[in-house]
Amino acid sequence: MSVAPAAVRASLADAVPDVFWTDRPALRPAARPALTGFGHRADLVVVGGGFTGLWAALQAKEEDPSRDVVVLERGRLGVAASGRNGGFVSPSLTHGLAQGVGCWPREIATLERLGAENFAGLQEAVERHGIDADLHVPGELTLALDQRQVATVREAYDLHRAHGVPVELLDGPAARARVDSRRYLGGMHDPTVGLVDPARLVWGLAAAAERLGVRIHEDTAVTGFEEETSRLRVETEWGSVRARKVVVGTGAFRGVLRRLAWYTLPVYDHVLMTEPLSAAQLDAVGWRGREGLTDAGNQFHYYRRTLDDRVLFGGYDANYHFPGRIDPRFEQSASHELLARHFLEIFPQLEGIRFTHRWAGVIDTTSRFTPVFGTAFGGRLAYAVGYTGLGVASTRFGARVALDLVDGRDTELTRLEMVRRKPLPFPPEPLRSVGVRLTRASLAAEDRTGRRNLWLRGMDAVGIGFDS
């Protein structure tokens, strides 16, 4: 079905260029003060106040209440990836089962078990700390939009069943009975995936950490590190703090530790949020459950209902800006018009709906789509970055890995090949940009033809994980 350009423009006419999750002043906590002055000390300094940093601070303090923990966030809590995502909470630590099998075939059973344990630990912590973040587990529907994707869904179903995941295969009528779109030719329901309000999770984790004694400073950009005899001096815009140990969880923002630029690539992902659907609109769509939805292409959409019956719709485009620039000006683009058109093509029965918010966020992707871990400064600093858009739950695991690394512990987690072996580094510019363009074009061609070209097969052979 073709959607008229005027209908796309009308749907976006009232959309504010802001993130829905954080554009709620009544819910957003007051700003924490910046760290100023030069006489500060801490046992552990956490750089980055997103999910990785807050989980690291919370777990460190729960493990040792006497540990003095400081979190330094360059902006406001929730303004970066942790507060801009779709709120899908997947137990996977490997960007999906297929990616995990491809990258870590010998460890996949262990990684699946650890992922389930991490997911359960997240749920338990949210409940124990009284974090009201709308966390619920309705599962996820992966939907086929064409015949090639029908085969892809079937392959995914067989793989999940082989690894003990209780997924359900849906034919076209069964998929459309869950959510009604003429585009849906089949699907798979995975009951293990949850949904959450990501900003409220960030704010709730921060409040829980503070109740345990963690000190959090916002608007405090870290500018560098200096080694001292027994400590690492963390330099900031307005001062410094001497730390016995440091954990870095800065996502796509890599300047604080130069080596991360080799392993992570900042990619913009765009998102829309609708006005609340009326009872009649919900009935027209038939979306009676609250499953998260995605489709089975390389360039895929993700969408979900909020508890006030809005629909978040994002994904498809992944935009890289030479030479890895991150700039607020990139957050508004033609990708929003493309998303609006796709939404109306999938749900023509919602013609006339309005989007209230349009935004983008930066994903910290790695060449294998799974995180990168490591240490620096003689082991006094550990980092965990590169969740590639699937970090709402796996950041808790990554924080635990980083704490074990910085504390010098030999654990089941630090012995994982996924932790010990880094992904292939990205090449320098301009080869990096050329590679990104070739990859995007090749993935789009595979969606059209069902065939993986020489470029993608070559990347498969060397372990680069661009398969979704």
Rosetta blueprint (number, residue, H / E / L):
1 M L
2 S L
3 V L
4 A L
5 P H
6 A H
7 A H
8 V H
9 R H
10 A H
11 S H
12 L H
13 A L
14 D L
15 A L
16 V E
17 P L
18 D L
19 V L
20 F L
21 W L
22 T L
23 D L
24 R L
25 P L
26 A L
27 L L
28 R L
29 P L
30 A L
31 A L
32 R L
33 P L
34 A L
35 L L
36 T L
37 G E
38 F E
39 G E
40 H E
41 R E
42 A E
43 D E
44 L E
45 V E
46 V E
47 V E
48 G L
49 G L
50 G L
51 F H
52 T H
53 G H
54 L H
55 W H
56 A H
57 A H
58 L H
59 Q H
60 A H
61 K H
62 E H
63 E H
64 D L
65 P L
66 S L
67 R L
68 D L
69 V E
70 V E
71 V E
72 L E
73 E L
74 R L
75 G L
76 R L
77 L L
78 G L
79 V L
80 A L
81 A H
82 S H
83 G H
84 R L
85 N L
86 G L
87 G L
88 F E
89 V E
90 S L
91 P L
92 S L
93 L L
94 T L
95 H L
96 G L
97 L H
98 A H
99 Q H
100 G H
101 V H
102 G H
103 C H
104 W L
105 P L
106 R L
107 E L
108 I H
109 A H
110 T H
111 L H
112 E H
113 R H
114 L H
115 G H
116 A H
117 E H
118 N H
119 F H
120 A H
121 G H
122 L H
123 Q H
124 E H
125 A H
126 V H
127 E H
128 R H
129 H L
130 G L
131 I L
132 D L
133 A L
134 D L
135 L L
136 H E
137 V L
138 P L
139 G L
140 E E
141 L E
142 T E
143 L E
144 A E
145 L L
146 D L
147 Q H
148 R H
149 Q H
150 V H
151 A H
152 T H
153 V H
154 R H
155 E H
156 A H
157 Y H
158 D H
159 L H
160 H H
161 R H
162 A H
163 H L
164 G L
165 V L
166 P L
167 V L
168 E E
169 L E
170 L E
171 D E
172 G H
173 P H
174 A H
175 A H
176 R H
177 A H
178 R H
179 V L
180 D L
181 S L
182 R L
183 R L
184 Y L
185 L L
186 G E
187 G E
188 M E
189 H E
190 D E
191 P L
192 T L
193 V L
194 G E
195 L E
196 V L
197 D L
198 P H
199 A H
200 R H
201 L H
202 V H
203 W H
204 G H
205 L H
206 A H
207 A H
208 A H
209 A H
210 E H
211 R H
212 L L
213 G L
214 V L
215 R E
216 I E
217 H E
218 E L
219 D L
220 T L
221 A L
222 V E
223 T E
224 G E
225 F E
226 E E
227 E E
228 E L
229 T L
230 S L
231 R L
232 L E
233 R E
234 V E
235 E E
236 T E
237 E L
238 W L
239 G E
240 S E
241 V E
242 R E
243 A E
244 R E
245 K E
246 V E
247 V E
248 V E
249 G L
250 T L
251 G L
252 A L
253 F L
254 R L
255 G L
256 V L
257 L L
258 R H
259 R H
260 L H
261 A H
262 W H
263 Y L
264 T L
265 L E
266 P E
267 V E
268 Y E
269 D E
270 H E
271 V E
272 L E
273 M E
274 T E
275 E L
276 P L
277 L L
278 S L
279 A H
280 A H
281 Q H
282 L H
283 D H
284 A H
285 V H
286 G L
287 W L
288 R L
289 G L
290 R L
291 E L
292 G E
293 L E
294 T E
295 D E
296 A L
297 G L
298 N L
299 Q L
300 F L
301 H E
302 Y E
303 Y E
304 R E
305 R E
306 T L
307 L L
308 D L
309 D L
310 R L
311 V E
312 L E
313 F E
314 G E
315 G E
316 Y L
317 D L
318 A L
319 N E
320 Y L
321 H L
322 F L
323 P L
324 G L
325 R L
326 I L
327 D L
328 P H
329 R H
330 F H
331 E H
332 Q L
333 S L
334 A L
335 S H
336 H H
337 E H
338 L H
339 L H
340 A H
341 R H
342 H H
343 F H
344 L H
345 E H
346 I H
347 F L
348 P H
349 Q H
350 L H
351 E L
352 G L
353 I L
354 R L
355 F E
356 T E
357 H E
358 R E
359 W E
360 A E
361 G E
362 V E
363 I E
364 D E
365 T E
366 T L
367 S L
368 R L
369 F L
370 T L
371 P L
372 V E
373 F E
374 G E
375 T E
376 A E
377 F H
378 G H
379 G H
380 R L
381 L E
382 A E
383 Y E
384 A E
385 V E
386 G L
387 Y L
388 T L
389 G L
390 L L
391 G L
392 V L
393 A L
394 S H
395 T H
396 R H
397 F H
398 G H
399 A H
400 R H
401 V H
402 A H
403 L H
404 D H
405 L H
406 V H
407 D L
408 G L
409 R L
410 D L
411 T L
412 E L
413 L L
414 T L
415 R L
416 L L
417 E H
418 M H
419 V H
420 R H
421 R L
422 K L
423 P L
424 L L
425 P L
426 F L
427 P L
428 P L
429 E L
430 P L
431 L H
432 R H
433 S H
434 V H
435 G H
436 V H
437 R H
438 L H
439 T H
440 R H
441 A H
442 S H
443 L H
444 A H
445 A H
446 E H
447 D H
448 R H
449 T H
450 G L
451 R L
452 R L
453 N L
454 L H
455 W H
456 L H
457 R H
458 G H
459 M H
460 D H
461 A H
462 V H
463 G L
464 I L
465 G L
466 F L
467 D L
468 S L
